[in-house]
Every structure is written in structure tokens, then in C-alpha cells.
């Protein structure tokens, strides 16, 4: 079953990416989290965060999610199914380590999203906070496998720090 699922996923990717391959270019496809408890993570991203799956369900072992109109840039996959493909089936996933990555989602209002998700039982590691040096209001939480998630809303330019305004001039 696993090998047929992997074959099917490969066929989908190849079919959808032939144009890219023929053009000999590299284009971003998705960020894929490799997870141990697929069903629990799937339910977290769909039921609690409200992401809409474009393909897959909590029993499929692979799912990709709509993250914007016409964009399916986020996916989940069973870690144990991926491990043999990259030669590390005998290794454990890291635990109790500092983050090497973060999933960041734009939201219309950090404060409204905080209230909505809190009512659904989501646990946060921070409160909504203005970050003038970054030009955004942020909120942080973790998924069931401890992946760091940032929710952010841009601040009005008047709320940017002077340092950010100066830095921004370099890239205009």
C-alpha cells in the first residue's frame, strides 16, 4: 500500500510538473512536514487551523493543503514512509532541539485569529505581540509534533521601527 501511494504521489507530481521539467527550471512546490502521527497532525491543521486539504485525508498518509487561491504549498507526509527513500530509516527524529524551521501563515487579524483558535482549544506559546523591528504583529504556537508555527499580520508602516524603515530603503 505504501509503495502504491508513493508511486501515485510521484505520478501526480510528475504530471503536474512536466511543464517545469521541460523548461529546465526549478520552481517552488511545497513545504512538507514529515510527521510520526499523521492523523493527529492532519486533524490539527484541518479542524483547528482550518486549512482545506486539496488532496488526502487523515488516513491517507500524505495530504497537501490549499494555502491561497490556486496554491497548494503545504503538505504532510508520514515520516517513516519517507525515511527509506533518503537512507535514514534506522534513525530517530530529533527531539528537544532548537527549531531549524518554522511555518508562517499570514492572517487578516492576529488578534481575531488568536481568539478563534483559543476557543477551539489551541495552545499558544505567546500572546499577540507587535514586532516593530519586523514590521508585523505575531503569534506563535506548535502543532502536535512540536513544529513551530507563526501567525502574522503586517503592521502599518507608521508602526515600523526606525531601524526597519532604514533597512527597507536599501531594498527599494
C-alpha positions as CSV (number, residue, x, y, z in Angstrom):
1,X,0.0,0.0,0.0
2,X,2.8,2.4,0.9
3,X,4.7,1.9,-2.3
4,X,1.5,2.3,-4.4
5,X,0.8,5.6,-2.5
6,X,4.3,6.8,-3.1
7,X,4.0,5.8,-6.8
8,X,0.7,7.7,-7.1
9,X,2.2,10.8,-5.5
10,X,5.1,10.6,-7.8
11,X,2.8,10.3,-10.8
12,X,0.8,13.3,-9.6
13,X,3.9,15.4,-9.1
14,X,5.4,14.4,-12.5
15,X,2.2,15.0,-14.3
16,X,1.7,18.4,-12.7
17,X,5.4,19.4,-13.1
18,X,6.2,18.2,-16.7
19,X,6.0,21.8,-18.0
20,X,8.5,22.9,-15.3
21,X,10.8,19.9,-16.1
22,X,10.7,20.6,-19.8
23,X,11.6,24.2,-19.2
24,X,14.6,23.1,-17.2
25,X,13.7,25.5,-14.4
26,X,13.2,24.9,-10.7
27,X,10.1,26.2,-9.1
28,X,8.9,26.0,-5.5
29,X,6.4,23.2,-4.9
30,X,5.6,22.9,-1.2
31,X,6.9,22.7,2.3
32,X,6.3,19.1,3.5
33,X,6.3,18.2,7.2
34,X,7.4,14.7,7.9
35,X,5.3,13.6,10.8
36,X,5.0,10.5,13.0
37,X,1.3,10.8,13.9
38,X,-0.2,11.7,10.6
39,X,-3.9,11.5,11.6
40,X,-3.4,13.7,14.6
41,X,-1.4,16.3,12.6
42,X,-4.0,16.2,9.8
43,X,-6.8,16.9,12.2
44,X,-4.9,19.7,13.8
45,X,-4.3,21.5,10.5
46,X,-7.8,21.0,9.2
47,X,-10.0,21.1,12.3
48,X,-8.1,23.6,14.5
49,X,-6.2,25.8,12.0
50,X,-8.9,25.4,9.3
51,X,-6.7,24.5,6.3
52,X,-8.5,22.9,3.4
53,X,-7.0,19.7,2.1
54,X,-6.5,19.7,-1.7
55,X,-5.6,16.0,-1.7
56,X,-5.7,13.4,1.1
57,X,-7.5,12.7,4.3
58,X,-6.5,11.7,7.8
59,X,-5.9,8.1,6.7
60,X,-4.0,8.7,3.5
61,X,-0.5,9.2,4.9
62,X,0.0,12.2,2.5
63,X,-2.0,15.3,2.2
64,X,-1.5,18.7,0.6
65,X,-3.4,21.8,1.6
66,X,-4.6,24.9,-0.1
67,X,-2.8,27.9,1.4
68,X,-4.0,30.5,-1.1
69,X,-6.1,30.7,-4.2
70,X,-4.7,28.1,-6.6
71,X,-1.7,27.4,-4.3
72,X,-1.1,24.1,-2.6
73,X,2.2,24.9,-0.9
74,X,2.0,22.9,2.4
75,X,1.9,19.2,2.8
76,X,2.1,16.4,5.5
77,X,3.7,13.0,4.9
78,X,4.4,10.0,7.2
79,X,8.0,10.3,8.3
80,X,8.5,6.5,8.4
81,X,7.5,6.3,4.8
82,X,10.0,8.9,3.7
83,X,12.9,7.6,5.7
84,X,13.9,4.7,3.5
85,X,14.0,6.9,0.4
86,X,16.7,9.1,1.9
87,X,18.6,6.3,3.7
88,X,17.8,7.1,7.3
89,X,15.1,4.5,8.3
90,X,17.3,3.5,11.2
91,X,17.5,7.0,12.7
92,X,15.1,8.7,15.1
93,X,13.5,12.1,14.6
94,X,15.2,14.9,16.7
95,X,13.6,15.9,19.9
96,X,14.3,18.7,22.4
97,X,16.2,20.7,19.9
98,X,16.1,24.3,18.8
99,X,13.9,24.9,15.7
100,X,15.5,24.8,12.3
101,X,12.4,25.8,10.5
102,X,9.0,27.5,11.1
103,X,5.8,27.5,9.2
104,X,4.5,31.1,8.8
105,X,0.9,32.0,7.9
106,X,-0.4,35.4,7.1
107,X,-3.8,36.1,8.8
108,X,-6.1,39.1,8.4
109,X,-6.0,39.8,12.1
110,X,-3.7,38.1,14.6
111,X,-6.0,39.1,17.5
112,X,-9.2,37.7,15.9
113,X,-7.3,34.5,14.9
114,X,-6.0,34.2,18.4
115,X,-9.5,34.4,19.9
116,X,-11.0,32.0,17.3
117,X,-8.2,29.4,17.8
118,X,-8.2,29.7,21.5
119,X,-11.9,28.9,21.6
120,X,-11.1,25.7,19.6
121,X,-8.6,24.7,22.3
122,X,-5.4,25.6,20.5
123,X,-2.5,26.2,23.0
124,X,-0.2,29.1,22.3
125,X,3.4,29.8,23.3
126,X,3.0,33.5,23.0
127,X,0.3,36.2,23.1
128,X,-0.3,38.5,20.1
129,X,2.7,40.8,20.1
130,X,3.8,43.8,17.9
131,X,7.2,43.4,16.4
132,X,8.1,46.8,15.1
133,X,11.6,45.7,14.0
134,X,10.0,43.0,11.8
135,X,7.0,45.1,10.6
136,X,4.4,42.7,11.9
137,X,2.2,41.6,14.8
138,X,2.9,37.9,15.6
139,X,1.6,34.9,17.5
140,X,3.3,31.6,18.0
141,X,2.1,28.0,18.6
142,X,3.1,24.5,17.9
143,X,1.5,21.6,16.1
144,X,1.1,18.2,17.7
145,X,4.6,17.3,16.8
146,X,6.2,20.5,18.1
147,X,6.7,22.2,14.8
148,X,6.8,26.0,15.3
149,X,4.0,28.0,13.7
150,X,3.9,31.7,13.3
151,X,0.7,33.6,12.5
152,X,1.3,37.2,11.5
153,X,-0.4,40.4,10.3
154,X,1.7,43.2,8.8
155,X,1.8,46.4,10.9
156,X,1.0,49.7,9.4
157,X,4.2,51.4,8.2
158,X,3.8,54.1,10.9
159,X,4.3,51.3,13.4
160,X,7.6,50.1,11.9
161,X,10.8,50.8,13.9
162,X,13.1,53.4,12.6
163,X,15.7,50.7,12.0
164,X,13.3,48.7,9.8
165,X,12.4,51.8,7.8
166,X,16.1,52.5,7.2
167,X,16.9,48.9,6.3
168,X,13.9,48.8,4.0
169,X,15.3,51.7,2.0
170,X,18.2,49.5,0.9
171,X,15.8,47.2,-0.9
172,X,13.5,49.7,-2.6
